[in-house]
């Protein structure tokens, strides 16, 4: 693939193989075809191809696009990774050409979001929340108990599920739960929505490749800004739950994650409860819900 024009033509011709490789890599975290994130990905492809054909990058066309920045950039990076795989020996050169275009698109997306804010951006508070979540060693998810949407995740959760943690934000948690196990998760989310008692249960997930994962999960309630989040800690499980029975809870204390594991997360989330000083990591009206 010598020359930028040849590279642009190759990207256009290989659109379907690249998309197939990306979907295989992301699994349930892949965007639905009609989602805003998929539209953002299409606009990035157009922007990148145009920049390579012309030899210079114009400003990306982002008019009317409202997407969660973290998930959108994670999806674009996954698309680039998939293109590198499809390109095989030419992959490293392709990554080098696309890297500055990803950076420019990210900057444009961030600038567009900043212009829509009516108040100052609480970057310091957001960084505090991310840092606290990252310090939790267990896989961590913050799930909206009403919608089942993942509102935040840590790197350990991304590693467990086989996908970039930012790609998890804004999608349905049930996308990573086998159909026969979803009622168990909804029962636990409903219970945590109605009471403050920590819930402990054996559960099963599937990773991005579709492999089953037995986990021991602990749910703690956190109410903020008119909604309730389930703070979920997960570690590899020792037994598969029996879905024919409604009794999936643990009685043994030795599987209970330490209470202090939630303390840095709750402490960091608490200041963000102020609606005038919070940056939403994912909007409910821009969810990518895999089919």
C-alpha positions as CSV (number, residue, x, y, z in Angstrom):
1,X,0.0,0.0,0.0
2,X,2.4,2.6,-1.2
3,X,1.0,6.2,-1.2
4,X,-1.8,7.8,0.7
5,X,-4.3,7.5,-2.3
6,X,-3.6,3.8,-2.5
7,X,-4.2,3.5,1.2
8,X,-7.5,5.4,1.0
9,X,-8.7,3.1,-1.8
10,X,-7.7,0.1,0.2
11,X,-9.6,1.2,3.2
12,X,-12.7,1.8,1.1
13,X,-12.4,-1.6,-0.6
14,X,-11.8,-3.4,2.6
15,X,-14.7,-1.8,4.6
16,X,-16.6,-5.0,5.1
17,X,-13.7,-7.2,6.1
18,X,-12.5,-4.5,8.6
19,X,-16.0,-4.2,10.1
20,X,-16.3,-8.0,10.4
21,X,-12.9,-8.1,12.2
22,X,-14.0,-5.3,14.5
23,X,-17.3,-7.0,15.4
24,X,-15.5,-10.3,16.1
25,X,-13.1,-8.4,18.4
26,X,-15.7,-6.5,20.3
27,X,-18.4,-9.1,20.5
28,X,-21.5,-7.7,22.4
29,X,-19.7,-4.3,22.7
30,X,-19.9,-3.7,18.9
31,X,-22.2,-0.9,18.0
32,X,-25.6,-1.5,16.4
33,X,-25.8,-0.4,12.7
34,X,-28.3,2.3,13.5
35,X,-26.6,3.6,16.7
36,X,-25.1,7.1,17.0
37,X,-21.7,5.5,17.6
38,X,-21.9,3.6,14.3
39,X,-22.7,6.9,12.6
40,X,-19.6,8.5,14.3
41,X,-17.6,5.5,13.0
42,X,-18.9,6.1,9.5
43,X,-17.9,9.7,9.7
44,X,-14.4,8.8,10.9
45,X,-14.0,6.5,7.9
46,X,-15.1,9.2,5.5
47,X,-12.8,11.7,7.3
48,X,-9.8,9.4,7.1
49,X,-10.3,8.4,3.5
50,X,-10.8,12.0,2.4
51,X,-7.7,13.1,4.3
52,X,-5.6,10.4,2.7
53,X,-7.0,11.1,-0.8
54,X,-6.4,14.8,-0.6
55,X,-3.1,14.7,1.3
56,X,-4.5,16.9,4.0
57,X,-7.1,16.6,6.7
58,X,-10.0,19.0,6.8
59,X,-12.1,19.4,9.9
60,X,-14.3,16.3,10.6
61,X,-18.0,16.7,9.9
62,X,-19.6,16.3,13.3
63,X,-22.8,18.4,12.9
64,X,-25.7,16.9,14.8
65,X,-23.6,14.1,16.2
66,X,-24.2,13.5,19.9
67,X,-22.2,10.5,21.2
68,X,-20.4,9.5,24.4
69,X,-16.8,10.5,23.7
70,X,-15.1,7.7,25.6
71,X,-17.0,4.9,23.9
72,X,-16.8,6.5,20.5
73,X,-13.0,6.8,20.6
74,X,-12.7,3.3,21.9
75,X,-14.8,2.0,18.9
76,X,-12.7,4.0,16.5
77,X,-9.5,2.6,18.0
78,X,-11.0,-0.9,17.7
79,X,-11.7,-0.2,14.0
80,X,-8.1,0.8,13.5
81,X,-6.9,-2.3,15.3
82,X,-9.1,-4.4,13.0
83,X,-7.8,-2.6,9.9
84,X,-4.3,-3.4,11.0
85,X,-5.1,-7.1,11.4
86,X,-6.7,-7.2,7.9
87,X,-3.7,-5.4,6.4
88,X,-1.3,-8.1,7.8
89,X,2.3,-7.1,6.9
90,X,1.2,-3.6,6.1
91,X,-0.5,-3.2,9.4
92,X,2.2,-1.2,11.2
93,X,2.5,1.3,8.4
94,X,-1.3,1.6,8.3
95,X,-1.4,2.3,12.1
96,X,1.2,5.0,11.7
97,X,-0.8,6.8,9.0
98,X,-4.1,6.6,10.9
99,X,-2.8,7.6,14.3
100,X,-2.8,11.4,13.7
101,X,-6.2,11.2,12.1
102,X,-7.6,9.5,15.2
103,X,-6.1,12.2,17.3
104,X,-7.6,15.0,15.2
105,X,-11.0,13.3,15.2
106,X,-10.8,13.0,19.0
107,X,-9.9,16.6,19.4
108,X,-12.7,17.7,17.2
109,X,-15.2,15.5,19.0
110,X,-14.1,16.9,22.4
111,X,-14.2,20.5,21.1
112,X,-17.8,20.0,19.9
113,X,-18.9,18.6,23.2
114,X,-17.2,21.4,25.1
115,X,-19.1,24.0,23.0
116,X,-22.4,22.5,24.1
117,X,-21.7,22.7,27.8
118,X,-23.6,25.5,29.6
119,X,-21.3,25.3,32.6
120,X,-17.6,24.8,33.3
121,X,-16.4,21.2,32.7
122,X,-15.6,19.4,36.0
123,X,-12.5,17.6,34.6
124,X,-10.8,17.3,38.0
125,X,-13.8,15.5,39.5
126,X,-14.1,13.2,36.5
127,X,-10.4,12.3,36.8
128,X,-10.9,11.6,40.5
129,X,-13.7,9.2,39.8
130,X,-11.7,7.4,37.1
131,X,-8.6,7.2,39.3
132,X,-10.7,5.7,42.2
133,X,-12.3,3.1,39.9
134,X,-9.0,2.1,38.4
135,X,-7.5,1.4,41.9
136,X,-10.1,-1.3,42.5
137,X,-8.4,-4.6,41.7
138,X,-11.6,-6.6,41.1
139,X,-13.6,-6.1,37.9
140,X,-15.9,-3.1,38.5
141,X,-19.0,-2.0,36.7
142,X,-21.4,0.7,37.6
143,X,-24.8,-0.3,36.2
144,X,-28.0,1.7,36.1
145,X,-30.5,-0.5,38.0
146,X,-33.4,0.8,35.9
147,X,-32.0,0.5,32.4
148,X,-29.3,-2.0,32.9
149,X,-26.8,0.4,31.1
150,X,-23.2,0.3,32.0
151,X,-22.3,3.8,33.2
152,X,-18.7,3.1,34.1
153,X,-16.1,0.4,34.2
154,X,-12.5,-0.2,35.2
155,X,-9.6,-1.8,33.3
156,X,-10.1,-5.0,35.2
157,X,-13.6,-5.3,33.8
158,X,-12.3,-4.7,30.3
159,X,-9.7,-7.4,30.8
160,X,-12.3,-9.8,32.1
161,X,-14.7,-9.3,29.2
162,X,-11.9,-9.0,26.6
163,X,-12.7,-5.4,25.4
164,X,-11.4,-1.9,26.0
165,X,-13.1,-0.6,29.2
166,X,-14.3,2.6,27.4
167,X,-16.1,0.5,24.8
168,X,-18.2,-0.9,27.7
169,X,-19.6,2.5,28.7
170,X,-23.1,3.2,27.5
171,X,-24.1,-0.4,26.4
172,X,-26.5,-2.8,28.1
173,X,-24.8,-5.0,30.7
174,X,-27.1,-7.9,29.6
175,X,-25.2,-7.9,26.3
176,X,-22.5,-9.8,28.2
177,X,-24.9,-12.1,30.0
178,X,-26.2,-15.4,28.5
179,X,-30.0,-15.3,27.9
180,X,-30.7,-18.0,30.5
181,X,-28.8,-16.0,33.1
182,X,-30.4,-12.6,32.5
183,X,-33.3,-13.1,34.9
184,X,-30.8,-13.7,37.7
185,X,-29.0,-10.4,37.0
186,X,-32.3,-8.4,36.8
187,X,-33.5,-9.9,40.0
188,X,-30.3,-8.7,41.8
189,X,-30.5,-5.3,40.2
190,X,-34.1,-4.9,41.2
191,X,-33.3,-6.0,44.8
192,X,-30.4,-3.5,45.1
193,X,-32.7,-0.8,43.7
194,X,-35.1,-1.3,46.5
195,X,-32.7,-1.7,49.5
196,X,-29.3,-0.9,50.8
197,X,-28.1,-4.4,51.6
198,X,-25.1,-5.7,49.7
199,X,-26.0,-8.5,47.4
200,X,-23.7,-11.5,46.8
201,X,-24.4,-14.1,44.2
202,X,-22.9,-16.6,41.7
203,X,-23.3,-15.5,38.2
204,X,-22.1,-16.2,34.6
205,X,-21.1,-13.8,31.9
206,X,-19.8,-14.2,28.4
207,X,-16.7,-12.4,27.1
208,X,-16.3,-10.6,23.8
209,X,-15.4,-14.0,22.1
210,X,-18.5,-15.7,23.5
211,X,-16.7,-17.8,26.1
212,X,-18.6,-18.3,29.4
213,X,-17.2,-16.8,32.6
214,X,-18.2,-18.0,36.0
215,X,-17.9,-15.1,38.5
216,X,-18.7,-14.3,42.1
217,X,-20.4,-10.9,42.1
218,X,-21.1,-8.3,44.9
219,X,-23.6,-5.5,44.3
220,X,-23.7,-2.3,46.4
221,X,-26.3,0.4,46.0
222,X,-25.4,4.0,45.2
223,X,-28.1,6.6,44.7
224,X,-27.2,9.7,42.7
225,X,-28.9,12.4,40.7
226,X,-32.4,10.8,40.7
227,X,-31.2,7.4,39.7
228,X,-29.7,4.3,41.4
229,X,-26.4,2.6,40.4
230,X,-25.4,-0.9,41.3
231,X,-21.7,-0.9,42.0
232,X,-20.6,-4.4,40.9
233,X,-17.4,-6.1,41.9
234,X,-16.6,-9.4,40.2
235,X,-13.9,-12.0,40.6
236,X,-13.5,-15.4,38.9
237,X,-16.0,-17.9,40.4
238,X,-15.4,-21.4,41.6
239,X,-18.7,-22.9,40.5
240,X,-21.4,-22.4,37.9
241,X,-24.8,-21.2,39.1
242,X,-27.8,-23.5,38.7
243,X,-30.3,-21.5,36.7
244,X,-33.1,-24.1,37.4
245,X,-33.1,-22.8,40.9
246,X,-33.7,-19.3,42.2
247,X,-31.1,-19.7,44.9
248,X,-27.9,-18.3,43.4
249,X,-26.7,-16.4,46.5
250,X,-23.6,-17.3,48.5
251,X,-23.8,-18.1,52.2
252,X,-20.0,-18.2,52.8
253,X,-18.3,-15.1,54.0
254,X,-15.1,-16.0,52.3
255,X,-16.5,-15.0,48.8
256,X,-17.5,-11.5,50.0
257,X,-15.3,-8.8,48.5
258,X,-14.0,-6.6,51.3
259,X,-16.2,-3.6,52.1
260,X,-13.3,-1.2,51.8
261,X,-13.1,-2.1,48.1
262,X,-16.0,0.2,47.5
263,X,-14.8,3.1,49.6
264,X,-12.6,4.9,47.0
265,X,-15.3,4.5,44.4
266,X,-18.1,5.9,46.6
267,X,-15.9,8.7,47.9
268,X,-15.1,9.8,44.4
269,X,-18.6,9.5,43.1
270,X,-20.1,11.4,46.0
271,X,-19.0,14.9,44.7
272,X,-20.3,14.1,41.3
273,X,-23.9,13.8,42.6
274,X,-24.2,17.6,42.2
275,X,-26.1,18.0,38.9
276,X,-24.3,21.3,38.2
277,X,-20.9,19.8,38.5
278,X,-21.1,16.4,36.8
279,X,-20.1,15.2,33.4
280,X,-22.2,12.3,32.2
281,X,-20.0,9.5,30.8
282,X,-22.8,8.1,28.7
283,X,-26.2,9.5,27.6
284,X,-29.3,7.2,27.6
285,X,-30.4,8.7,24.3
286,X,-27.2,7.6,22.6
287,X,-26.8,4.0,23.6
288,X,-25.4,1.3,21.4
289,X,-27.5,-1.8,22.0
290,X,-26.2,-4.8,20.2
291,X,-28.8,-6.8,18.6
